[in-house]
Amino acid sequence: MYNVWLLKSEEYALEKYWQVLNLLQGFPGPLRFYSTEDPVNYTDGEIDLLDYEEDIFKRQKEVNFLSEVNACYHSEPKIPIVSWSTLFNKAENFRKRRDLGNTEFVIVLTDLSNEYNWFIGGDPSGKKNMFVHTAFWEYFSGSDQRYPVAYHIVSGILKNLTFQNYNELQQHLHKQPKGCFADFCIDKQEVHLKLRTADICKDCLALMEARKVPKSVIVQTLQVFEGIRTQMLFKSRWPVTPELPKMHIIGRSKQIVFPELGNLEVGLTPLEKTIYLFYLNHPEGIKINELHDYNAELLSIYSALYTGSDLASVGSNIANLCSPLSNSASEKISKIKSKFNNALGKEMTENYCIIGENAEKKRIKIRLVERTTDELAIYG
Ligand SMILES: [Zn+2]
């Protein structure tokens, strides 16, 4: 077992952080991914401002996109960067605070560029501290940040378990890309090939065997790679072959999962899930101002999902949801839409979210395909 702690740097969006965590947690195995509430903060002295003109940044072609970062940090045309030692110190401090063992990984996820402008770096001291650069991926690989970030987290761990130090890593990285996780990529665009091949070449596999890297870790890594590949392909082919992925509603907690998209999960709160499941039960469509007629049905869905201890709030939350005087239902419906949007992209979302003008009947396009047991219902 390897515990992997993912630390959110203060400027990295919480939503993106959870996208990455949810993706990785969808692939169980010896690598166990943990979130933490402790954010990584920087003092002024730890952030340097570098000129746009620096060659190092031109190389990565980030120069066009710096304005976004600058808006948060500085009005001058400068790029904020942190040193490697600062990043690894943050990881090391967390390790000490939590009394973590030597085999546990601590990985800082940060939008800030670093002194050598690497996408990913491991602690040169040999400790299992790493960072992954989380910014600018959307522009380079034509996809969602969660894929390259999750990819680099697992591939970084595998590299750490395979190679003893940077010298050795440098010797083995493939200068000519072959679609292997150990391809040396200078440009974020080149990373796209690795994500699409989702592979480890036979030379690297042989080395891992010789180094006794646990097979179960290699298997889990390949599953993550494959899951990322599947999700990316499904989304990029969608405009050409618009076949809807099946949506599974699983278990007592009514998890919303897309197995064809590498078990992608859409995480809704219990109240959001209540209104969503309710509309799935009513393909004929129902106006928002008629919801109070269905109070009992909503209450029964919500009671089964509610995990808190304040039973009085169950009734009041539903009363509020149904009340024509509150915006609660509309708010939940737009929250649900943005969560599906986030997970599936705009084009696909239309089919799964609750649609309809505000004064009109609202409904969901997809239909029940199969209900095998109470444990599983399939929509598509
Ligand atoms: Zn290789």
Boltz pocket constraint, residues with backbone or C-beta under 6 A from the ligand:
constraints:
  - pocket:
      binder: B
      contacts: [[A, 172], [A, 174], [A, 180], [A, 181], [A, 182], [A, 183], [A, 200], [A, 201], [A, 202], [A, 203], [A, 204], [A, 205]]
      max_distance: 6.0
